[in-house]
Amino acid sequence: MLSGGTNMAAAVRAAAALLRDRMMHGGSRTCQPWRCQSMGAMAAATTETAQRARSPKLQVQPGKRKPKTGILMLNMGGPETLGDVHDFLLRLFLDRDLMTLPIQNKLAPIIAKRRTPKIQEQYRRIGGGSPIKMWTSKQGEGMVKLLDELSPHTAPHKYYIGFRYVHPLTEEAIEEMERDGIERAIAFTQYPQYSCSTTGSSLNAIYRYYNQVGKKPGMKWSTIDRWPTHPLLIQCFADHIVKELDRFPLEKRNEVVILFSAHSLPMSVVNRGDPYPQEVGATVQRVMDKLGYSNPYRLVWQSKVGPMPWLGPQTDETIKGLCERGRKNILLVPIAFTSDHIETLYELDIEYSQVLANEIPSSWTVVWYDLLSDLCLKRCASFQKPLNFGKDKLCHAGLAPS
């Protein structure tokens, strides 16, 4: 299996390309209102304030000079310890950009409490916590080092981690950026493909922060809200697929079925116009084009929850179906993940590998740093159209839990 860690390699080089273009050509992107229907605001600010009471340490990074450009790396995050699982789930089930529930403020704590033991067991089986903060830090360190070399006029650069459901929360990262006196900020999603439930939720968190504190941003903001077909991202996937295909016997290599697996979405969300399925499909198409369509392949979807219709076919059902037909040479590629977390380490490495009886270790190279730096460089030269966080929300969605 090609794990999420493999993706890290081509993303710091493509991120440098995107950031370089944003720095050179300026401009920013807001979420277009036609993408999703409005599903209401977050839970009360007082609830979130209480959840944020345990503030983490500042995101200290090496450097002598005051940072000029801040890059906020947006992601959902994951609990670092088993004790963090409950609060992670509580914030997740309270997020109305991710899902809408009846009497959500009352129901979310009940669901979080009931699901905590099961999710804790999953994290216990992958080592006791999520590695997503570690991977994000490694990516950030490599990215800003390259940016300081490639774009000295916008240096020093500093990365900040902004998670939705665990510390450091997005709001905490923004507070630190404001204290650091950052002049220019880039909201940089770590999801290659855009969805209102992921990137949209993180962008709304930025909006809500400034709306709650009642003041304008002290820095000019720009966004990188998607990068599903960036050449270096495609190169990264293609290179690692070729590498993993070489592990199969030569006589079987052309028969290997490549399964591209992405997190599923409820069909109710897809039918409202969320672009995520199309953008995931675009990534797959570009990767297979790069490979010359050398192998049979399918796009499959994982992590379905509940009885409602979701995007399919499901990853586990597809694997079982292929094995039943004797097609057991399968390469599983997590196409929508840029670092290892519960869905790559538990679902792909443990649950699905029990069907395949084959686990392939992860690896990553400096190409990922070049990807991230490339993305960011395109945002750092000028900020001609800074984001306006004082009017409308950036994006809204209502999704079922993952």
C-alpha positions as CSV (number, residue, x, y, z in Angstrom):
1,M,0.0,0.0,0.0
2,L,1.2,3.5,-0.8
3,S,0.6,5.4,2.5
4,G,-0.1,9.0,3.1
5,G,3.5,9.7,4.2
6,T,4.6,9.0,0.6
7,N,2.7,12.0,-0.5
8,M,4.7,14.4,1.6
9,A,7.7,14.2,-0.8
10,A,6.2,15.9,-3.8
11,A,4.1,18.4,-1.9
12,V,7.0,20.8,-0.3
13,R,8.2,21.4,-3.9
14,A,4.8,22.0,-5.4
15,A,3.8,24.1,-2.3
16,A,6.8,26.3,-3.0
17,A,5.6,26.7,-6.6
18,L,2.1,27.7,-5.5
19,L,3.4,30.1,-2.8
20,R,5.9,31.6,-5.2
21,D,3.2,32.4,-7.7
22,R,1.0,33.9,-5.0
23,M,3.9,36.1,-3.9
24,M,4.8,37.1,-7.4
25,H,1.4,37.7,-8.9
26,G,-0.7,38.4,-5.8
27,G,-4.4,37.9,-5.6
28,S,-6.4,35.8,-3.2
29,R,-9.3,33.5,-3.4
30,T,-12.5,33.4,-1.5
31,C,-14.9,30.5,-1.4
32,Q,-17.5,30.9,-4.1
33,P,-21.0,30.9,-2.6
34,W,-22.4,28.6,-5.2
35,R,-20.3,25.7,-4.0
36,C,-22.4,25.0,-0.9
37,Q,-25.6,25.9,0.8
38,S,-25.5,27.8,4.1
39,M,-26.1,25.5,7.0
40,G,-25.8,27.9,9.9
41,A,-23.0,29.0,12.2
42,M,-20.8,27.1,14.7
43,A,-21.9,26.4,18.3
44,A,-21.9,29.3,20.7
45,A,-18.5,31.2,21.0
46,T,-18.6,30.6,24.7
47,T,-18.5,26.8,24.1
48,E,-15.5,27.0,21.9
49,T,-13.8,29.4,24.3
50,A,-14.2,26.8,27.0
51,Q,-12.9,24.1,24.8
52,R,-9.8,26.2,24.0
53,A,-9.0,26.8,27.7
54,R,-6.1,24.5,27.5
55,S,-3.9,26.6,25.2
56,P,-0.8,24.8,23.8
57,K,2.7,26.1,23.9
58,L,3.6,28.7,21.2
59,Q,4.8,27.3,17.9
60,V,8.4,28.3,18.4
61,Q,10.7,27.9,15.4
62,P,14.4,28.6,14.9
63,G,15.2,32.1,13.7
64,K,16.7,35.4,14.8
65,R,14.6,37.9,12.9
66,K,11.0,38.8,13.3
67,P,8.9,36.8,10.8
68,K,7.4,38.9,7.9
69,T,5.3,36.2,6.2
70,G,3.2,33.7,8.1
71,I,1.9,30.5,6.5
72,L,-1.1,29.0,8.3
73,M,-1.2,25.3,7.6
74,L,-4.9,24.3,7.8
75,N,-6.0,20.8,8.7
76,M,-8.5,18.9,10.9
77,G,-5.7,17.6,13.2
78,G,-5.8,14.5,15.3
79,P,-5.5,13.6,19.0
80,E,-1.8,13.2,20.0
81,T,-2.8,11.1,23.1
82,L,-5.7,8.8,24.0
83,G,-6.8,11.4,26.5
84,D,-7.3,13.9,23.7
85,V,-9.7,11.8,21.8
86,H,-12.9,12.9,23.5
87,D,-12.3,16.6,23.1
88,F,-11.3,16.0,19.4
89,L,-14.6,14.2,18.8
90,L,-16.6,16.9,20.7
91,R,-15.3,19.7,18.5
92,L,-15.8,17.6,15.4
93,F,-19.5,16.8,16.2
94,L,-20.1,20.5,17.1
95,D,-18.8,21.7,13.7
96,R,-21.9,22.6,11.6
97,D,-19.7,23.1,8.6
98,L,-18.9,19.4,8.9
99,M,-22.4,18.1,9.8
100,T,-25.8,19.3,11.0
101,L,-27.6,17.5,13.8
102,P,-30.8,18.2,15.6
103,I,-30.2,20.0,18.9
104,Q,-26.5,19.7,18.0
105,N,-25.2,21.4,21.2
106,K,-26.8,18.7,23.3
107,L,-26.4,15.8,21.0
108,A,-22.8,16.3,20.1
109,P,-21.5,15.6,23.7
110,I,-23.5,12.4,23.9
111,I,-22.2,11.1,20.5
112,A,-18.6,12.1,21.4
113,K,-18.8,10.3,24.7
114,R,-20.2,7.1,23.2
115,R,-17.7,7.0,20.3
116,T,-14.6,7.8,22.4
117,P,-13.8,4.2,23.5
118,K,-13.9,2.9,19.9
119,I,-11.8,5.7,18.5
120,Q,-9.3,5.4,21.4
121,E,-8.8,1.8,20.5
122,Q,-8.1,2.7,16.9
123,Y,-5.5,5.2,18.0
124,R,-4.1,2.7,20.4
125,R,-3.5,0.3,17.6
126,I,-1.5,3.0,15.6
127,G,0.7,3.9,18.5
128,G,-1.4,5.8,20.9
129,G,-2.0,9.0,19.0
130,S,-2.1,10.8,15.6
131,P,1.2,11.7,13.9
132,I,-0.4,14.4,11.9
133,K,1.1,17.3,13.9
134,M,4.6,15.7,13.6
135,W,4.2,15.4,9.8
136,T,2.8,18.9,9.5
137,S,5.7,20.3,11.4
138,K,8.2,18.5,9.2
139,Q,6.5,19.7,6.1
140,G,6.4,23.3,7.5
141,E,10.0,23.3,8.5
142,G,11.1,22.1,5.0
143,M,8.8,24.6,3.3
144,V,9.9,27.8,5.1
145,K,13.5,26.9,4.7
146,L,13.1,26.7,1.0
147,L,10.9,29.9,1.0
148,D,13.6,31.9,2.8
149,E,16.1,30.9,0.0
150,L,13.7,31.3,-2.9
151,S,12.0,34.5,-1.8
152,P,14.3,36.6,0.4
153,H,12.2,39.8,0.0
154,T,9.3,38.2,1.8
155,A,11.5,36.5,4.4
156,P,11.6,35.5,7.2
157,H,8.8,33.0,6.7
158,K,7.2,31.2,9.6
159,Y,4.7,28.4,9.5
160,Y,1.9,28.0,11.9
161,I,-0.3,24.9,12.4
162,G,-4.0,25.6,12.6
163,F,-6.1,22.5,13.4
164,R,-9.9,22.5,13.6
165,Y,-10.4,20.0,16.4
166,V,-7.2,19.7,18.4
167,H,-4.6,22.1,19.7
168,P,-3.1,24.2,18.2
169,L,-6.6,25.3,17.1
170,T,-6.9,27.6,14.1
171,E,-8.0,30.5,16.4
172,E,-4.9,30.0,18.6
173,A,-2.6,30.0,15.6
174,I,-4.2,33.3,14.4
175,E,-3.7,34.9,17.8
176,E,0.0,33.9,17.7
177,M,0.4,35.3,14.2
178,E,-1.1,38.6,15.3
179,R,1.2,38.7,18.3
180,D,4.2,38.0,16.1
181,G,3.3,41.0,14.0
182,I,3.0,39.1,10.7
183,E,2.6,41.4,7.8
184,R,1.3,39.0,5.2
185,A,-0.5,35.7,6.0
186,I,-1.3,32.8,3.7
187,A,-4.2,30.5,4.7
188,F,-2.8,27.3,3.2
189,T,-5.1,24.2,3.2
190,Q,-3.3,20.9,3.5
191,Y,-6.2,19.2,1.6
192,P,-5.3,19.1,-2.1
193,Q,-8.9,18.8,-3.1
194,Y,-11.4,21.4,-1.9
195,S,-14.5,20.6,0.1
196,C,-16.8,22.8,2.2
197,S,-16.4,20.3,5.0
198,T,-12.7,20.5,5.3
199,T,-11.1,23.6,3.7
200,G,-14.4,25.5,3.9
201,S,-14.6,24.8,7.6
202,S,-11.1,26.0,8.3
203,L,-11.7,29.2,6.3
204,N,-14.9,29.8,8.2
205,A,-12.9,29.4,11.5
206,I,-10.7,32.3,10.4
207,Y,-13.8,34.4,9.6
208,R,-15.4,33.6,12.9
209,Y,-12.3,34.5,14.8
210,Y,-12.2,38.0,13.5
211,N,-15.9,38.4,13.8
212,Q,-15.8,37.3,17.4
213,V,-12.9,39.6,18.5
214,G,-14.5,42.5,16.6
215,K,-11.5,43.8,14.9
216,K,-9.9,43.8,11.5
217,P,-6.9,41.6,10.7
218,G,-3.6,43.2,11.4
219,M,-2.1,41.3,8.4
220,K,-3.1,41.0,4.8
221,W,-4.5,37.6,4.0
222,S,-4.4,35.4,1.0
223,T,-5.5,31.8,0.5
224,I,-4.4,28.6,-1.2
225,D,-7.7,26.6,-1.0
226,R,-6.9,23.8,-3.4
227,W,-4.2,22.2,-5.5
228,P,-5.6,18.9,-6.9
229,T,-3.7,19.0,-10.2
230,H,-0.4,20.7,-9.4
231,P,2.3,19.1,-11.5
232,L,4.6,18.3,-8.6
233,L,1.7,16.6,-6.7
234,I,1.0,14.5,-9.7
235,Q,4.7,13.8,-10.1
236,C,4.9,12.7,-6.5
237,F,2.0,10.2,-6.8
238,A,3.2,8.9,-10.1
239,D,6.8,8.4,-8.9
240,H,5.7,6.5,-5.8
241,I,3.2,4.4,-7.7
242,V,6.0,3.3,-10.1
243,K,8.2,2.6,-7.2
244,E,5.6,0.4,-5.5
245,L,4.6,-1.4,-8.7
246,D,8.3,-2.4,-9.0
247,R,7.8,-4.5,-5.9
248,F,5.4,-6.8,-7.6
249,P,6.7,-9.8,-9.7
250,L,7.5,-8.7,-13.2
251,E,5.0,-11.1,-14.8
252,K,2.2,-9.7,-12.6
253,R,3.1,-6.0,-12.7
254,N,0.8,-5.0,-15.6
255,E,-2.1,-6.8,-13.9
256,V,-1.9,-4.9,-10.6
257,V,-5.1,-3.0,-9.9
258,I,-4.5,0.6,-8.6
259,L,-7.2,1.6,-6.2
260,F,-7.2,5.3,-5.5
261,S,-8.9,5.7,-2.1
262,A,-10.4,9.0,-0.8
263,H,-12.6,10.0,2.1
264,S,-16.2,9.6,1.1
265,L,-19.0,12.3,1.3
266,P,-22.7,12.0,1.9
267,M,-24.6,12.2,-1.4
268,S,-26.7,15.0,0.1
269,V,-23.6,17.1,0.2
270,V,-22.5,16.1,-3.3
271,N,-25.9,17.0,-4.7
272,R,-25.6,20.5,-3.2
273,G,-22.6,21.1,-5.5
274,D,-19.5,20.3,-3.3
275,P,-16.6,20.2,-5.8
276,Y,-14.6,17.6,-3.9
277,P,-15.6,14.5,-6.0
278,Q,-14.7,16.2,-9.2
279,E,-11.4,17.5,-7.9
280,V,-10.4,14.0,-6.5
281,G,-11.3,12.6,-9.9
282,A,-9.1,15.2,-11.6
283,T,-6.1,14.2,-9.5
284,V,-6.6,10.5,-10.4
285,Q,-7.0,11.4,-14.1
286,R,-3.8,13.4,-14.1
287,V,-1.9,10.7,-12.3
288,M,-3.0,7.9,-14.6
289,D,-2.2,10.2,-17.6
290,K,1.3,10.6,-16.2
291,L,1.6,6.8,-15.9
292,G,0.3,6.3,-19.4
293,Y,-2.7,4.3,-18.1
294,S,-0.3,1.4,-17.6
295,N,-2.6,-0.5,-15.2
296,P,-6.3,-1.0,-14.5
297,Y,-7.5,1.4,-11.8
298,R,-10.5,2.5,-9.9
299,L,-11.4,5.5,-7.6
300,V,-13.0,4.2,-4.4
301,W,-14.2,5.9,-1.2
302,Q,-13.7,5.1,2.4
303,S,-14.9,6.0,5.9
304,K,-18.7,5.9,5.3
305,V,-20.7,6.5,8.5
306,G,-24.4,5.8,9.1
307,P,-27.2,4.5,6.9
308,M,-27.5,7.5,4.5
309,P,-26.2,7.2,0.9
310,W,-22.5,8.1,0.5
311,L,-20.2,8.3,-2.5
312,G,-19.2,4.8,-3.7
313,P,-18.0,2.3,-4.3
314,Q,-16.6,1.7,-0.9
315,T,-12.9,0.8,-0.5
316,D,-13.4,-2.3,1.6
317,E,-16.2,-3.7,-0.6
318,T,-14.1,-3.1,-3.7
319,I,-11.1,-4.9,-2.2
320,K,-13.2,-7.9,-1.2
321,G,-14.9,-8.0,-4.6
322,L,-11.5,-8.0,-6.4
323,C,-10.1,-10.7,-4.2
324,E,-13.2,-12.9,-4.7
325,R,-12.6,-12.7,-8.4
326,G,-8.9,-13.6,-8.0
327,R,-7.5,-10.1,-8.5
328,K,-5.3,-10.0,-5.4
329,N,-2.5,-7.9,-6.9
330,I,-3.7,-4.5,-5.6
331,L,-2.0,-1.2,-5.0
332,L,-3.9,1.0,-2.6
333,V,-3.2,4.7,-3.0
334,P,-4.6,7.3,-0.5
335,I,-5.2,10.0,-3.1
336,A,-6.6,12.8,-0.9
337,F,-4.2,12.6,2.1
338,T,-1.0,14.5,2.5
339,S,0.2,12.8,5.7
340,D,-0.4,9.8,7.8
341,H,-3.3,9.9,10.2
342,I,-6.1,7.6,11.5
343,E,-7.5,6.9,8.0
344,T,-4.2,5.9,6.4
345,L,-2.6,4.2,9.4
346,Y,-5.7,2.4,10.8
347,E,-8.2,2.0,7.9
348,L,-5.7,1.4,5.1
349,D,-2.8,-0.2,6.9
350,I,-4.7,-2.3,9.4
351,E,-8.4,-2.9,8.4
352,Y,-7.9,-3.2,4.6
353,S,-4.5,-4.9,4.8
354,Q,-6.2,-7.8,6.7
355,V,-8.1,-8.4,3.4
356,L,-5.0,-8.0,1.2
357,A,-2.6,-9.6,3.8
358,N,0.0,-7.1,2.6
359,E,1.3,-3.9,4.2
360,I,3.7,-1.7,2.3
361,P,5.7,0.9,4.4
362,S,5.6,4.6,3.8
363,S,8.4,6.9,2.7
364,W,8.8,10.5,1.6
365,T,11.4,12.7,-0.1
366,V,12.2,16.4,-0.5
367,V,9.9,16.7,-3.5
368,W,7.1,17.4,-1.1
369,Y,8.9,20.4,0.4
370,D,9.3,21.7,-3.2
371,L,5.6,21.3,-3.8
372,L,4.5,23.2,-0.7
373,S,7.1,25.9,-1.3
374,D,6.0,26.2,-5.0
375,L,2.4,26.7,-3.9
376,C,3.3,29.3,-1.3
377,L,5.7,31.4,-3.5
378,K,2.9,32.2,-5.8
379,R,1.1,33.9,-2.9
380,C,3.9,35.9,-1.3
381,A,5.0,38.6,-3.8
382,S,1.9,40.9,-3.3
383,F,-1.5,40.8,-1.8
384,Q,-3.5,43.0,-4.1
385,K,-6.9,41.6,-3.0
386,P,-6.7,40.7,0.7
387,L,-9.5,38.6,2.1
388,N,-12.4,40.5,3.8
389,F,-13.4,38.7,7.0
390,G,-15.9,41.4,8.0
391,K,-18.8,40.6,5.8
392,D,-20.0,37.2,4.7
393,K,-18.8,33.8,5.7
394,L,-16.5,32.2,3.2
395,C,-18.3,28.8,2.9
396,H,-20.9,26.7,4.5
397,A,-21.7,23.0,4.3
398,G,-23.5,20.3,6.2
399,L,-21.8,16.9,6.3
400,A,-22.1,13.7,8.2
401,P,-19.3,12.8,10.6
402,S,-16.2,11.0,9.4
